[in-house]
């Protein structure tokens, strides 16, 4: 059974940084497309960043381009989201999605950007 666990969220001041981790167990992520999503209160879940199985291709929503970086370490079965220059509007629950034939979601990690 594939399980996805996010970690690394927390409270940070505007302009600060956080690194989220997404640990997958139950299978190797080598063949998985990995994505990060977020959902703010009262809003729909949106895709933030995605990375191909080999790590050679990544995409970002316009609002985070130049500030967020998605990466993966297949040897550690982990994907990451480095978030810099955080803004209050980045406040949301962040979810990791591992996709191979179907998507597997984690429980999410809260990111709050506030002074």
Buried (B, 14 or more C-beta within 10 A) or exposed (E): EBEBBBBBBEEBEEEBEBEBBBBBEEBEBEEBBBBBBBBBEEEEBEEBBBBEBEBEEBEBBEEBEEBBBBBBEBEEBBBBBBBBEBEEEBBBBBBBBBBBEEEBBBEBBEBBBEE
